[in-house]
Amino acid sequence: MKLSHIAFTLLLSFAPFYSTSAQTRAELRDSLANASEILSYHPDSLELRLRKASWNMRLEQWQYARDEYDYVLRRDPDNIAALFYRAYVNEQQKRYKFARLDYEHLLYIVPGNFEASLGLALLNQKDSRYTEALNQINLLVSQHPDSALAYAARGGIEAERGMYDLAEYDYGKAIELDPSNTDYYLNRADIRLKMKHKKEAREDLDAAVAHGAIRANLNLWYKKCK
């Protein structure tokens, strides 16, 4: 699970307004148009603005989404959902300083919030603040030892830094806690291939297939295991 995918998974797990159903872009645009029309009759509704912004985000209309979150936060500076979403949007726009401020404000309001803490750790990794990222993710794992996502996130950070032994261990812990997650097997397989552990990498690929991954999509990976 790459860091960008972890961040998106985190976003989906956090937000009540963020639909996870599979939709075409045309369907998304229709949903956005409907949300915009309803909002035009109730322009002061913060809930409707959050809902519209969620469709802007799904369409990767980052500036439009940020405008909505700015509006909400001008009127409700401690709105947790708006802070979390705007941090993510700022990150997509590479406005790392502003994303960090939003995460930190959220953590000031809700100390120890899992989603904000993980988001901040991933942001620091992306912004090359490696020591901070590792310190934060280590603290998060110690605070949430039953969270597969926390271990996977630490494994992703370690893998990006070439710390393959540690990353292999952390993905193993994530698998223990969430054995049906195919991303964890695939990422450990990738790490094991980098370590030249081809037999173990193939075992991970087989486990991913057993849990629903499409084998045909992994042919290149299987070839690397030979």
N, C-alpha and C positions, 0 to 999 in steps of 0.2 A: 504494500500500500504506500504509494508515494505521498509526500507531504501535502501536495495540492489536493489529492484525493482524501486524505485524512481531514483536511480543513473543510472540504465540502461535506463529508460525512458528519462532521461535527456540526456544521450549519444545519443540516437536515434534522439532526437529533434535537437541536435547540428550539427550533422555531415553530410556533403553532400556526403561522400563516404560510408556511412554505410547503406546498403540495409536493409529494414525492411520486405521484402517479406519472406514468409514461405518457407524454403528450408530444404531438408534432408542433413545430413552430407556428403553424397556422392556428392550431388550437390554443396555443399560448397567447398569440396575438388577439384571438377572440376573447379570451379570458381577461386580458389586459384592457381591451376596449370596453368590455362590460364593467370592469372595476372602475375605469375612468368615467364612464357615464354615470354610474351610481354616485361616485365622488362629486361630480359636478352639481348634484342636488344637495350634497351635505359636505361642503368644502371644509368645514371645521372639524370633521370627524377624524380623530387620530387613528382609530382602528381601521377605517377605510383607507387612510393614507398608507398605513403599514401593509394592508392587503395589496394595494396597488403596487407598492414598492417591491413586494415579493414577486409579482409578475415581471416587473422591470428587471429584477435580478435574474430570473429564469431565462430571460431573453438577453441577458448580459448587457443591459442598458444601464451601465453603472452610474452615469451622471444623473439620469432621471431618478434612479433609486436613491442616490445620495441627496438629491434635492428634497425628496419626500422625507427622508430621515432627518435632514436639517430642519425641516418645517416642524416635525414632531418634537424634536429636541429643543427647539426654541420655546415651545409651549410646555414641554414636560422634560426638563433637563435630566431627570433621573429615570427616564423610560428605558428599562433593561433591554427589551427586544430591539429598540431603535439603536441603542448603543452597540449592541453585539453585531447587528446587521451592518451598521455604518462602518464599524471597524473592518468587517469583511470587505465591504465595498471599497473603502480607502486602501485596503491591501491590494485589491485587484487593480486599482489605479496607481499602485506603487507609491502611495502617499503614506509611507510607513510611520512617519512621525505622528500623523493624525490618527492612524489606526491604533498605535500604541497608547495615545492619550485616551481613546475611547475604551480600550480594554482596561486601562488603569482606573478610569472613572467607574467602570462597571464593578471592578474589584473593590473599589472604595465603598461602593454602595452595598455590595454583597461579597464580603471577604471570603476568599477561598472558593468562589464559584468555579466549578470544574471546567465549564465550557470556556469561560474567559481566560482562566489560567492556561489551559491547553492552547487556546488561540494565541495568547501572548508568547508562549514558548515557541510555537511554530513560526510566528512572525519574526521573532528574534533570530531563529535559524535562517530564515529567508533573507533577513537584513544583515547577515554575517556577524551577528552578535552571539558567537558560538558559546562562550562561557556562560552567558546569561541563559541561553536556551537550554543548555545541559543542566544547569543548576535548577531552573524552573521545572523541567520535566522530571528530574530526579525527585524533587520535592512532591510533585504531583503523584508520582508512582508510590511514594511512601505514604501519602495521604489516602490514596485510592488503590490499595493492593489487589482489589478484586475487579479492577477495570481493565478489560482486554484492550480497549482503545488507548489507554494511557501507556501500556507496555508497547503496543504497536507504534504509537507515536515516538516513543523513545527509541525503538528499534529503527524507525525511519531516519531519525536524526543521527543515530550512530552509523547507520549504513552510508549516509551522505558524507560522513567524515572518515569513512574507511575503517571504522571500528567493527569489523565483521564478526568477530567472536562474540562481542557484547550484543550486537544486533541479532545474531542467530539465537542467542539465549532469550532475548526479549520477545522475539516473534514466537519462540517456543512457549513462553508464558502466556502470550496472547492466545495461542492455539488451545492451550489447556483451559483457559477461561471461556473461549468462544470457538469450539471445535468445528462449527459449521461455516465459519467465515473463510471463503476461498481466497480472498486477498492475502490473508496471513500466510497461507501455505505457499502462494505464488511468490510472495516477497521473500520468504525464507528460502525458497528454491533458488531465487535469483542470487541471494547472498551466498548460498552454498556453492553455486556455480562459480562465483568469484573466488571462493576458497578452494576450488578444484575438488569439491566433495560431490562428485557426479551421482554416485549411488543414492546418497541421501537426498539430493535435489530431485531425482526421479521419484523417490518415495513421496516427496511433497507434491509433485505434479499429480501423481496417482491419487493422493488424498484429495487434492482440489477437484479432480474429475469425479471422485466418489461423492463429493459434496455438491456437485451441480455444475462445475466448470465444463465448458464444451471442449472436448479433447482436440477437435480439429483446429481450434484456435491456439493450441499449445504445441503444434507440430515443430515449430522452430526451437522451442524450449527443449522438447524431447530430443531433438537432434544434437543439442549441445551436451546432453547427458551421455552420449555414446562414447 
